[in-house]
Amino acid sequence: MTYQETHPWITFSLDLGENPQMLLYNLGCACTMIKELATAAVSPEIHRELNRISLIKGALGSTAIEGNTFTEKEVEDILESRSQLSSSRQYLGQEVQNVVEACNMIVGDV
């Protein structure tokens, strides 16, 4: 059974227009820019801040999938130990802390 039979609403199309070489050129430029950004040197302060933002957004996204209703600011407050959660929301805070701890363990192992 093909995806077309099971999921007929999913369609794929690509219109290269009159200049398909331009698509390849633009994809190559994007790939080069990504490689340059991935290897760019940044100051330790910027590196820490980017890691902090990534951790906040990652924890928020991961826990939101499970129904956690925290905002980005609330997750940041939890990570910075500034949060005063009500007893009915403490389990949500623990969920965020567990995700952050798991991420930190993975980084430590790598």
Jmol script that loads the backbone (N, CA, C; Angstrom):
load data "model"
ATOM      1  N   MET A   1       0.847  -1.170   0.000  1.00  0.00           N
ATOM      2  CA  MET A   1       0.000   0.000   0.000  1.00  0.00           C
ATOM      3  C   MET A   1       0.901   1.244   0.000  1.00  0.00           C
ATOM      4  N   THR A   2       0.625   2.195  -0.847  1.00  0.00           N
ATOM      5  CA  THR A   2       1.436   3.409  -0.959  1.00  0.00           C
ATOM      6  C   THR A   2       0.836   4.535  -0.117  1.00  0.00           C
ATOM      7  N   TYR A   3       1.636   5.561   0.114  1.00  0.00           N
ATOM      8  CA  TYR A   3       1.129   6.691   0.883  1.00  0.00           C
ATOM      9  C   TYR A   3       0.009   7.397   0.131  1.00  0.00           C
ATOM     10  N   GLN A   4       0.037   7.336  -1.204  1.00  0.00           N
ATOM     11  CA  GLN A   4      -1.030   7.961  -1.974  1.00  0.00           C
ATOM     12  C   GLN A   4      -2.381   7.292  -1.701  1.00  0.00           C
ATOM     13  N   GLU A   5      -2.357   6.000  -1.418  1.00  0.00           N
ATOM     14  CA  GLU A   5      -3.591   5.278  -1.128  1.00  0.00           C
ATOM     15  C   GLU A   5      -4.065   5.525   0.303  1.00  0.00           C
ATOM     16  N   THR A   6      -3.119   5.587   1.226  1.00  0.00           N
ATOM     17  CA  THR A   6      -3.501   5.744   2.626  1.00  0.00           C
ATOM     18  C   THR A   6      -3.661   7.206   3.043  1.00  0.00           C
ATOM     19  N   HIS A   7      -2.954   8.119   2.358  1.00  0.00           N
ATOM     20  CA  HIS A   7      -2.989   9.543   2.710  1.00  0.00           C
ATOM     21  C   HIS A   7      -3.133  10.394   1.435  1.00  0.00           C
ATOM     22  N   PRO A   8      -4.269  10.323   0.780  1.00  0.00           N
ATOM     23  CA  PRO A   8      -4.415  11.005  -0.510  1.00  0.00           C
ATOM     24  C   PRO A   8      -4.328  12.527  -0.425  1.00  0.00           C
ATOM     25  N   TRP A   9      -4.477  13.091   0.779  1.00  0.00           N
ATOM     26  CA  TRP A   9      -4.410  14.539   0.920  1.00  0.00           C
ATOM     27  C   TRP A   9      -2.978  15.063   0.912  1.00  0.00           C
ATOM     28  N   ILE A  10      -1.995  14.172   1.033  1.00  0.00           N
ATOM     29  CA  ILE A  10      -0.599  14.597   0.980  1.00  0.00           C
ATOM     30  C   ILE A  10      -0.144  14.575  -0.476  1.00  0.00           C
ATOM     31  N   THR A  11       0.252  15.718  -0.959  1.00  0.00           N
ATOM     32  CA  THR A  11       0.729  15.806  -2.347  1.00  0.00           C
ATOM     33  C   THR A  11       2.085  16.508  -2.361  1.00  0.00           C
ATOM     34  N   PHE A  12       2.875  16.123  -3.302  1.00  0.00           N
ATOM     35  CA  PHE A  12       4.183  16.730  -3.476  1.00  0.00           C
ATOM     36  C   PHE A  12       4.283  17.213  -4.913  1.00  0.00           C
ATOM     37  N   SER A  13       4.755  18.441  -5.051  1.00  0.00           N
ATOM     38  CA  SER A  13       4.980  18.946  -6.404  1.00  0.00           C
ATOM     39  C   SER A  13       6.148  19.928  -6.359  1.00  0.00           C
ATOM     40  N   LEU A  14       6.832  20.028  -7.450  1.00  0.00           N
ATOM     41  CA  LEU A  14       7.967  20.924  -7.548  1.00  0.00           C
ATOM     42  C   LEU A  14       7.935  21.584  -8.906  1.00  0.00           C
ATOM     43  N   ASP A  15       7.806  22.888  -8.885  1.00  0.00           N
ATOM     44  CA  ASP A  15       7.800  23.646 -10.124  1.00  0.00           C
ATOM     45  C   ASP A  15       9.132  24.369 -10.224  1.00  0.00           C
ATOM     46  N   LEU A  16      10.021  23.863 -11.053  1.00  0.00           N
ATOM     47  CA  LEU A  16      11.334  24.476 -11.204  1.00  0.00           C
ATOM     48  C   LEU A  16      11.298  25.724 -12.073  1.00  0.00           C
ATOM     49  N   GLY A  17      10.174  25.968 -12.688  1.00  0.00           N
ATOM     50  CA  GLY A  17      10.044  27.152 -13.517  1.00  0.00           C
ATOM     51  C   GLY A  17      10.951  27.091 -14.729  1.00  0.00           C
ATOM     52  N   GLU A  18      11.347  28.262 -15.164  1.00  0.00           N
ATOM     53  CA  GLU A  18      12.167  28.346 -16.369  1.00  0.00           C
ATOM     54  C   GLU A  18      13.655  28.231 -16.074  1.00  0.00           C
ATOM     55  N   ASN A  19      14.044  28.249 -14.796  1.00  0.00           N
ATOM     56  CA  ASN A  19      15.464  28.270 -14.474  1.00  0.00           C
ATOM     57  C   ASN A  19      15.772  27.305 -13.321  1.00  0.00           C
ATOM     58  N   PRO A  20      15.806  25.993 -13.587  1.00  0.00           N
ATOM     59  CA  PRO A  20      16.076  25.036 -12.506  1.00  0.00           C
ATOM     60  C   PRO A  20      17.485  25.171 -11.936  1.00  0.00           C
ATOM     61  N   GLN A  21      18.413  25.726 -12.699  1.00  0.00           N
ATOM     62  CA  GLN A  21      19.770  25.912 -12.185  1.00  0.00           C
ATOM     63  C   GLN A  21      19.790  26.902 -11.015  1.00  0.00           C
ATOM     64  N   MET A  22      18.860  27.873 -11.017  1.00  0.00           N
ATOM     65  CA  MET A  22      18.803  28.854  -9.945  1.00  0.00           C
ATOM     66  C   MET A  22      18.428  28.185  -8.623  1.00  0.00           C
ATOM     67  N   LEU A  23      17.564  27.181  -8.665  1.00  0.00           N
ATOM     68  CA  LEU A  23      17.217  26.439  -7.460  1.00  0.00           C
ATOM     69  C   LEU A  23      18.452  25.754  -6.896  1.00  0.00           C
ATOM     70  N   LEU A  24      19.204  25.086  -7.742  1.00  0.00           N
ATOM     71  CA  LEU A  24      20.415  24.411  -7.291  1.00  0.00           C
ATOM     72  C   LEU A  24      21.430  25.413  -6.747  1.00  0.00           C
ATOM     73  N   TYR A  25      21.559  26.536  -7.384  1.00  0.00           N
ATOM     74  CA  TYR A  25      22.465  27.580  -6.926  1.00  0.00           C
ATOM     75  C   TYR A  25      22.057  28.068  -5.531  1.00  0.00           C
ATOM     76  N   ASN A  26      20.758  28.373  -5.357  1.00  0.00           N
ATOM     77  CA  ASN A  26      20.268  28.868  -4.068  1.00  0.00           C
ATOM     78  C   ASN A  26      20.415  27.816  -2.970  1.00  0.00           C
ATOM     79  N   LEU A  27      20.181  26.553  -3.287  1.00  0.00           N
ATOM     80  CA  LEU A  27      20.377  25.488  -2.313  1.00  0.00           C
ATOM     81  C   LEU A  27      21.853  25.388  -1.909  1.00  0.00           C
ATOM     82  N   GLY A  28      22.731  25.529  -2.877  1.00  0.00           N
ATOM     83  CA  GLY A  28      24.163  25.516  -2.586  1.00  0.00           C
ATOM     84  C   GLY A  28      24.562  26.682  -1.699  1.00  0.00           C
ATOM     85  N   CYS A  29      24.021  27.867  -1.972  1.00  0.00           N
ATOM     86  CA  CYS A  29      24.306  29.040  -1.136  1.00  0.00           C
ATOM     87  C   CYS A  29      23.817  28.812   0.285  1.00  0.00           C
ATOM     88  N   ALA A  30      22.613  28.270   0.421  1.00  0.00           N
ATOM     89  CA  ALA A  30      22.062  28.010   1.755  1.00  0.00           C
ATOM     90  C   ALA A  30      22.930  27.008   2.502  1.00  0.00           C
ATOM     91  N   CYS A  31      23.368  25.974   1.822  1.00  0.00           N
ATOM     92  CA  CYS A  31      24.214  24.952   2.447  1.00  0.00           C
ATOM     93  C   CYS A  31      25.530  25.574   2.917  1.00  0.00           C
ATOM     94  N   THR A  32      26.117  26.406   2.106  1.00  0.00           N
ATOM     95  CA  THR A  32      27.366  27.070   2.463  1.00  0.00           C
ATOM     96  C   THR A  32      27.180  27.982   3.670  1.00  0.00           C
ATOM     97  N   MET A  33      26.086  28.728   3.686  1.00  0.00           N
ATOM     98  CA  MET A  33      25.827  29.623   4.817  1.00  0.00           C
ATOM     99  C   MET A  33      25.638  28.838   6.112  1.00  0.00           C
ATOM    100  N   ILE A  34      24.945  27.720   6.033  1.00  0.00           N
ATOM    101  CA  ILE A  34      24.733  26.886   7.211  1.00  0.00           C
ATOM    102  C   ILE A  34      26.069  26.375   7.745  1.00  0.00           C
ATOM    103  N   LYS A  35      26.926  25.914   6.850  1.00  0.00           N
ATOM    104  CA  LYS A  35      28.244  25.421   7.273  1.00  0.00           C
ATOM    105  C   LYS A  35      29.066  26.533   7.903  1.00  0.00           C
ATOM    106  N   GLU A  36      29.008  27.731   7.332  1.00  0.00           N
ATOM    107  CA  GLU A  36      29.755  28.863   7.884  1.00  0.00           C
ATOM    108  C   GLU A  36      29.254  29.223   9.274  1.00  0.00           C
ATOM    109  N   LEU A  37      27.941  29.266   9.444  1.00  0.00           N
ATOM    110  CA  LEU A  37      27.379  29.597  10.749  1.00  0.00           C
ATOM    111  C   LEU A  37      27.689  28.526  11.786  1.00  0.00           C
ATOM    112  N   ALA A  38      27.669  27.268  11.363  1.00  0.00           N
ATOM    113  CA  ALA A  38      27.922  26.162  12.290  1.00  0.00           C
ATOM    114  C   ALA A  38      29.353  26.172  12.811  1.00  0.00           C
ATOM    115  N   THR A  39      30.275  26.710  12.030  1.00  0.00           N
ATOM    116  CA  THR A  39      31.685  26.700  12.439  1.00  0.00           C
ATOM    117  C   THR A  39      32.187  28.080  12.867  1.00  0.00           C
ATOM    118  N   ALA A  40      31.302  29.058  12.931  1.00  0.00           N
ATOM    119  CA  ALA A  40      31.712  30.411  13.297  1.00  0.00           C
ATOM    120  C   ALA A  40      32.091  30.467  14.773  1.00  0.00           C
ATOM    121  N   ALA A  41      33.142  31.195  15.047  1.00  0.00           N
ATOM    122  CA  ALA A  41      33.571  31.373  16.432  1.00  0.00           C
ATOM    123  C   ALA A  41      32.717  32.454  17.081  1.00  0.00           C
ATOM    124  N   VAL A  42      32.247  32.166  18.294  1.00  0.00           N
ATOM    125  CA  VAL A  42      31.492  33.162  19.054  1.00  0.00           C
ATOM    126  C   VAL A  42      32.122  33.273  20.431  1.00  0.00           C
ATOM    127  N   SER A  43      31.893  34.401  21.054  1.00  0.00           N
ATOM    128  CA  SER A  43      32.462  34.615  22.386  1.00  0.00           C
ATOM    129  C   SER A  43      31.813  33.647  23.379  1.00  0.00           C
ATOM    130  N   PRO A  44      32.494  33.354  24.473  1.00  0.00           N
ATOM    131  CA  PRO A  44      31.919  32.464  25.484  1.00  0.00           C
ATOM    132  C   PRO A  44      30.574  32.967  26.029  1.00  0.00           C
ATOM    133  N   GLU A  45      30.425  34.286  26.146  1.00  0.00           N
ATOM    134  CA  GLU A  45      29.170  34.840  26.652  1.00  0.00           C
ATOM    135  C   GLU A  45      28.026  34.563  25.688  1.00  0.00           C
ATOM    136  N   ILE A  46      28.270  34.764  24.420  1.00  0.00           N
ATOM    137  CA  ILE A  46      27.236  34.503  23.417  1.00  0.00           C
ATOM    138  C   ILE A  46      26.941  33.017  23.351  1.00  0.00           C
ATOM    139  N   HIS A  47      27.970  32.200  23.448  1.00  0.00           N
ATOM    140  CA  HIS A  47      27.781  30.747  23.439  1.00  0.00           C
ATOM    141  C   HIS A  47      26.900  30.310  24.602  1.00  0.00           C
ATOM    142  N   ARG A  48      27.159  30.817  25.795  1.00  0.00           N
ATOM    143  CA  ARG A  48      26.342  30.475  26.967  1.00  0.00           C
ATOM    144  C   ARG A  48      24.902  30.925  26.780  1.00  0.00           C
ATOM    145  N   GLU A  49      24.733  32.140  26.251  1.00  0.00           N
ATOM    146  CA  GLU A  49      23.373  32.665  26.052  1.00  0.00           C
ATOM    147  C   GLU A  49      22.604  31.853  25.008  1.00  0.00           C
ATOM    148  N   LEU A  50      23.272  31.479  23.919  1.00  0.00           N
ATOM    149  CA  LEU A  50      22.614  30.643  22.907  1.00  0.00           C
ATOM    150  C   LEU A  50      22.235  29.282  23.485  1.00  0.00           C
ATOM    151  N   ASN A  51      23.109  28.710  24.291  1.00  0.00           N
ATOM    152  CA  ASN A  51      22.795  27.436  24.949  1.00  0.00           C
ATOM    153  C   ASN A  51      21.614  27.583  25.898  1.00  0.00           C
ATOM    154  N   ARG A  52      21.590  28.666  26.657  1.00  0.00           N
ATOM    155  CA  ARG A  52      20.497  28.906  27.600  1.00  0.00           C
ATOM    156  C   ARG A  52      19.165  29.043  26.869  1.00  0.00           C
ATOM    157  N   ILE A  53      19.163  29.818  25.796  1.00  0.00           N
ATOM    158  CA  ILE A  53      17.938  30.005  25.008  1.00  0.00           C
ATOM    159  C   ILE A  53      17.490  28.682  24.401  1.00  0.00           C
ATOM    160  N   SER A  54      18.435  27.921  23.870  1.00  0.00           N
ATOM    161  CA  SER A  54      18.098  26.622  23.284  1.00  0.00           C
ATOM    162  C   SER A  54      17.518  25.678  24.325  1.00  0.00           C
ATOM    163  N   LEU A  55      18.082  25.694  25.516  1.00  0.00           N
ATOM    164  CA  LEU A  55      17.599  24.824  26.586  1.00  0.00           C
ATOM    165  C   LEU A  55      16.180  25.217  27.004  1.00  0.00           C
ATOM    166  N   ILE A  56      15.928  26.508  27.133  1.00  0.00           N
ATOM    167  CA  ILE A  56      14.594  26.989  27.509  1.00  0.00           C
ATOM    168  C   ILE A  56      13.572  26.594  26.449  1.00  0.00           C
ATOM    169  N   LYS A  57      13.885  26.904  25.202  1.00  0.00           N
ATOM    170  CA  LYS A  57      12.941  26.601  24.127  1.00  0.00           C
ATOM    171  C   LYS A  57      12.766  25.096  23.928  1.00  0.00           C
ATOM    172  N   GLY A  58      13.842  24.344  24.081  1.00  0.00           N
ATOM    173  CA  GLY A  58      13.752  22.895  23.942  1.00  0.00           C
ATOM    174  C   GLY A  58      12.920  22.268  25.043  1.00  0.00           C
ATOM    175  N   ALA A  59      13.138  22.715  26.290  1.00  0.00           N
ATOM    176  CA  ALA A  59      12.358  22.192  27.413  1.00  0.00           C
ATOM    177  C   ALA A  59      10.889  22.574  27.266  1.00  0.00           C
ATOM    178  N   LEU A  60      10.642  23.791  26.839  1.00  0.00           N
ATOM    179  CA  LEU A  60       9.266  24.242  26.635  1.00  0.00           C
ATOM    180  C   LEU A  60       8.570  23.393  25.571  1.00  0.00           C
ATOM    181  N   GLY A  61       9.238  23.204  24.446  1.00  0.00           N
ATOM    182  CA  GLY A  61       8.643  22.418  23.364  1.00  0.00           C
ATOM    183  C   GLY A  61       8.426  20.966  23.746  1.00  0.00           C
ATOM    184  N   SER A  62       9.412  20.380  24.417  1.00  0.00           N
ATOM    185  CA  SER A  62       9.303  18.971  24.807  1.00  0.00           C
ATOM    186  C   SER A  62       8.178  18.741  25.801  1.00  0.00           C
ATOM    187  N   THR A  63       8.059  19.632  26.768  1.00  0.00           N
ATOM    188  CA  THR A  63       7.016  19.443  27.770  1.00  0.00           C
ATOM    189  C   THR A  63       5.641  19.852  27.250  1.00  0.00           C
ATOM    190  N   ALA A  64       5.606  20.790  26.309  1.00  0.00           N
ATOM    191  CA  ALA A  64       4.318  21.194  25.733  1.00  0.00           C
ATOM    192  C   ALA A  64       3.671  20.037  24.985  1.00  0.00           C
ATOM    193  N   ILE A  65       4.485  19.186  24.375  1.00  0.00           N
ATOM    194  CA  ILE A  65       3.957  18.018  23.673  1.00  0.00           C
ATOM    195  C   ILE A  65       3.151  17.151  24.630  1.00  0.00           C
ATOM    196  N   GLU A  66       3.585  17.108  25.877  1.00  0.00           N
ATOM    197  CA  GLU A  66       2.917  16.288  26.900  1.00  0.00           C
ATOM    198  C   GLU A  66       1.804  17.040  27.612  1.00  0.00           C
ATOM    199  N   GLY A  67       1.520  18.269  27.182  1.00  0.00           N
ATOM    200  CA  GLY A  67       0.414  19.015  27.771  1.00  0.00           C
ATOM    201  C   GLY A  67       0.804  20.066  28.786  1.00  0.00           C
ATOM    202  N   ASN A  68       2.107  20.293  28.988  1.00  0.00           N
ATOM    203  CA  ASN A  68       2.557  21.315  29.915  1.00  0.00           C
ATOM    204  C   ASN A  68       2.177  22.687  29.363  1.00  0.00           C
ATOM    205  N   THR A  69       1.606  23.536  30.204  1.00  0.00           N
ATOM    206  CA  THR A  69       1.078  24.829  29.746  1.00  0.00           C
ATOM    207  C   THR A  69       1.956  26.015  30.115  1.00  0.00           C
ATOM    208  N   PHE A  70       3.181  25.776  30.540  1.00  0.00           N
ATOM    209  CA  PHE A  70       4.064  26.871  30.923  1.00  0.00           C
ATOM    210  C   PHE A  70       4.401  27.756  29.727  1.00  0.00           C
ATOM    211  N   THR A  71       4.703  29.009  30.027  1.00  0.00           N
ATOM    212  CA  THR A  71       5.196  29.938  29.014  1.00  0.00           C
ATOM    213  C   THR A  71       6.719  29.882  29.011  1.00  0.00           C
ATOM    214  N   GLU A  72       7.308  30.506  28.024  1.00  0.00           N
ATOM    215  CA  GLU A  72       8.768  30.558  27.941  1.00  0.00           C
ATOM    216  C   GLU A  72       9.348  31.253  29.176  1.00  0.00           C
ATOM    217  N   LYS A  73       8.697  32.309  29.626  1.00  0.00           N
ATOM    218  CA  LYS A  73       9.161  33.047  30.817  1.00  0.00           C
ATOM    219  C   LYS A  73       9.094  32.155  32.055  1.00  0.00           C
ATOM    220  N   GLU A  74       8.049  31.350  32.189  1.00  0.00           N
ATOM    221  CA  GLU A  74       7.940  30.465  33.344  1.00  0.00           C
ATOM    222  C   GLU A  74       9.029  29.392  33.332  1.00  0.00           C
ATOM    223  N   VAL A  75       9.344  28.868  32.151  1.00  0.00           N
ATOM    224  CA  VAL A  75      10.425  27.882  32.050  1.00  0.00           C
ATOM    225  C   VAL A  75      11.748  28.539  32.403  1.00  0.00           C
ATOM    226  N   GLU A  76      11.959  29.750  31.922  1.00  0.00           N
ATOM    227  CA  GLU A  76      13.187  30.475  32.257  1.00  0.00           C
ATOM    228  C   GLU A  76      13.286  30.685  33.773  1.00  0.00           C
ATOM    229  N   ASP A  77      12.188  31.058  34.401  1.00  0.00           N
ATOM    230  CA  ASP A  77      12.192  31.259  35.857  1.00  0.00           C
ATOM    231  C   ASP A  77      12.518  29.970  36.592  1.00  0.00           C
ATOM    232  N   ILE A  78      12.028  28.847  36.099  1.00  0.00           N
ATOM    233  CA  ILE A  78      12.337  27.560  36.725  1.00  0.00           C
ATOM    234  C   ILE A  78      13.826  27.266  36.614  1.00  0.00           C
ATOM    235  N   LEU A  79      14.380  27.485  35.429  1.00  0.00           N
ATOM    236  CA  LEU A  79      15.807  27.217  35.226  1.00  0.00           C
ATOM    237  C   LEU A  79      16.686  28.148  36.058  1.00  0.00           C
ATOM    238  N   GLU A  80      16.221  29.361  36.290  1.00  0.00           N
ATOM    239  CA  GLU A  80      16.990  30.341  37.057  1.00  0.00           C
ATOM    240  C   GLU A  80      16.642  30.282  38.541  1.00  0.00           C
ATOM    241  N   SER A  81      15.847  29.301  38.949  1.00  0.00           N
ATOM    242  CA  SER A  81      15.425  29.120  40.356  1.00  0.00           C
ATOM    243  C   SER A  81      14.713  30.350  40.900  1.00  0.00           C
ATOM    244  N   ARG A  82      13.923  31.009  40.063  1.00  0.00           N
ATOM    245  CA  ARG A  82      13.162  32.187  40.489  1.00  0.00           C
ATOM    246  C   ARG A  82      11.670  31.888  40.572  1.00  0.00           C
ATOM    247  N   SER A  83      11.303  30.652  40.374  1.00  0.00           N
ATOM    248  CA  SER A  83       9.897  30.309  40.262  1.00  0.00           C
ATOM    249  C   SER A  83       9.287  29.961  41.608  1.00  0.00           C
ATOM    250  N   GLN A  84       8.099  30.472  41.856  1.00  0.00           N
ATOM    251  CA  GLN A  84       7.304  30.133  43.038  1.00  0.00           C
ATOM    252  C   GLN A  84       6.011  29.496  42.522  1.00  0.00           C
ATOM    253  N   LEU A  85       6.048  28.197  42.321  1.00  0.00           N
ATOM    254  CA  LEU A  85       4.896  27.506  41.739  1.00  0.00           C
ATOM    255  C   LEU A  85       3.892  27.121  42.815  1.00  0.00           C
ATOM    256  N   SER A  86       2.627  27.220  42.458  1.00  0.00           N
ATOM    257  CA  SER A  86       1.586  26.741  43.369  1.00  0.00           C
ATOM    258  C   SER A  86       1.678  25.220  43.439  1.00  0.00           C
ATOM    259  N   SER A  87       1.111  24.669  44.477  1.00  0.00           N
ATOM    260  CA  SER A  87       1.195  23.210  44.655  1.00  0.00           C
ATOM    261  C   SER A  87       0.548  22.455  43.501  1.00  0.00           C
ATOM    262  N   SER A  88      -0.453  23.080  42.870  1.00  0.00           N
ATOM    263  CA  SER A  88      -1.119  22.401  41.754  1.00  0.00           C
ATOM    264  C   SER A  88      -0.291  22.415  40.469  1.00  0.00           C
ATOM    265  N   ARG A  89       0.763  23.247  40.436  1.00  0.00           N
ATOM    266  CA  ARG A  89       1.596  23.336  39.224  1.00  0.00           C
ATOM    267  C   ARG A  89       3.013  22.834  39.451  1.00  0.00           C
ATOM    268  N   GLN A  90       3.312  22.361  40.642  1.00  0.00           N
ATOM    269  CA  GLN A  90       4.665  21.899  40.928  1.00  0.00           C
ATOM    270  C   GLN A  90       5.063  20.707  40.072  1.00  0.00           C
ATOM    271  N   TYR A  91       4.112  19.846  39.749  1.00  0.00           N
ATOM    272  CA  TYR A  91       4.456  18.694  38.910  1.00  0.00           C
ATOM    273  C   TYR A  91       4.868  19.141  37.515  1.00  0.00           C
ATOM    274  N   LEU A  92       4.297  20.256  37.036  1.00  0.00           N
ATOM    275  CA  LEU A  92       4.704  20.784  35.727  1.00  0.00           C
ATOM    276  C   LEU A  92       6.141  21.304  35.795  1.00  0.00           C
ATOM    277  N   GLY A  93       6.473  21.961  36.910  1.00  0.00           N
ATOM    278  CA  GLY A  93       7.840  22.432  37.099  1.00  0.00           C
ATOM    279  C   GLY A  93       8.818  21.282  37.178  1.00  0.00           C
ATOM    280  N   GLN A  94       8.422  20.207  37.842  1.00  0.00           N
ATOM    281  CA  GLN A  94       9.285  19.026  37.936  1.00  0.00           C
ATOM    282  C   GLN A  94       9.501  18.417  36.562  1.00  0.00           C
ATOM    283  N   GLU A  95       8.468  18.444  35.739  1.00  0.00           N
ATOM    284  CA  GLU A  95       8.584  17.919  34.377  1.00  0.00           C
ATOM    285  C   GLU A  95       9.629  18.712  33.595  1.00  0.00           C
ATOM    286  N   VAL A  96       9.594  20.022  33.715  1.00  0.00           N
ATOM    287  CA  VAL A  96      10.578  20.875  33.037  1.00  0.00           C
ATOM    288  C   VAL A  96      11.976  20.569  33.563  1.00  0.00           C
ATOM    289  N   GLN A  97      12.130  20.475  34.862  1.00  0.00           N
ATOM    290  CA  GLN A  97      13.432  20.181  35.446  1.00  0.00           C
ATOM    291  C   GLN A  97      13.964  18.828  34.994  1.00  0.00           C
ATOM    292  N   ASN A  98      13.086  17.851  34.863  1.00  0.00           N
ATOM    293  CA  ASN A  98      13.512  16.534  34.395  1.00  0.00           C
ATOM    294  C   ASN A  98      14.027  16.585  32.962  1.00  0.00           C
ATOM    295  N   VAL A  99      13.347  17.337  32.104  1.00  0.00           N
ATOM    296  CA  VAL A  99      13.788  17.464  30.713  1.00  0.00           C
ATOM    297  C   VAL A  99      15.138  18.171  30.654  1.00  0.00           C
ATOM    298  N   VAL A 100      15.291  19.232  31.423  1.00  0.00           N
ATOM    299  CA  VAL A 100      16.559  19.972  31.443  1.00  0.00           C
ATOM    300  C   VAL A 100      17.684  19.072  31.947  1.00  0.00           C
ATOM    301  N   GLU A 101      17.416  18.317  32.993  1.00  0.00           N
ATOM    302  CA  GLU A 101      18.431  17.403  33.525  1.00  0.00           C
ATOM    303  C   GLU A 101      18.826  16.354  32.489  1.00  0.00           C
ATOM    304  N   ALA A 102      17.840  15.832  31.773  1.00  0.00           N
ATOM    305  CA  ALA A 102      18.134  14.837  30.731  1.00  0.00           C
ATOM    306  C   ALA A 102      18.986  15.455  29.624  1.00  0.00           C
ATOM    307  N   CYS A 103      18.662  16.671  29.224  1.00  0.00           N
ATOM    308  CA  CYS A 103      19.458  17.357  28.191  1.00  0.00           C
ATOM    309  C   CYS A 103      20.886  17.568  28.663  1.00  0.00           C
ATOM    310  N   ASN A 104      21.044  17.986  29.901  1.00  0.00           N
ATOM    311  CA  ASN A 104      22.383  18.211  30.447  1.00  0.00           C
ATOM    312  C   ASN A 104      23.169  16.906  30.547  1.00  0.00           C
ATOM    313  N   MET A 105      22.495  15.813  30.862  1.00  0.00           N
ATOM    314  CA  MET A 105      23.178  14.515  30.916  1.00  0.00           C
ATOM    315  C   MET A 105      23.661  14.109  29.518  1.00  0.00           C
ATOM    316  N   ILE A 106      22.847  14.356  28.520  1.00  0.00           N
ATOM    317  CA  ILE A 106      23.237  14.014  27.146  1.00  0.00           C
ATOM    318  C   ILE A 106      24.444  14.850  26.733  1.00  0.00           C
ATOM    319  N   VAL A 107      24.418  16.142  27.021  1.00  0.00           N
ATOM    320  CA  VAL A 107      25.549  17.011  26.684  1.00  0.00           C
ATOM    321  C   VAL A 107      26.796  16.538  27.423  1.00  0.00           C
ATOM    322  N   GLY A 108      26.646  16.154  28.686  1.00  0.00           N
ATOM    323  CA  GLY A 108      27.785  15.658  29.449  1.00  0.00           C
ATOM    324  C   GLY A 108      28.368  14.386  28.861  1.00  0.00           C
ATOM    325  N   ASP A 109      27.502  13.511  28.374  1.00  0.00           N
ATOM    326  CA  ASP A 109      27.970  12.256  27.772  1.00  0.00           C
ATOM    327  C   ASP A 109      28.658  12.488  26.433  1.00  0.00           C
ATOM    328  N   VAL A 110      28.185  13.470  25.701  1.00  0.00           N
ATOM    329  CA  VAL A 110      28.767  13.746  24.380  1.00  0.00           C
ATOM    330  C   VAL A 110      30.101  14.412  24.563  1.00  0.00           C
TER     331      VAL A 110
END
end "model"
wireframe off; spacefill off
backbone 0.3
color backbone group
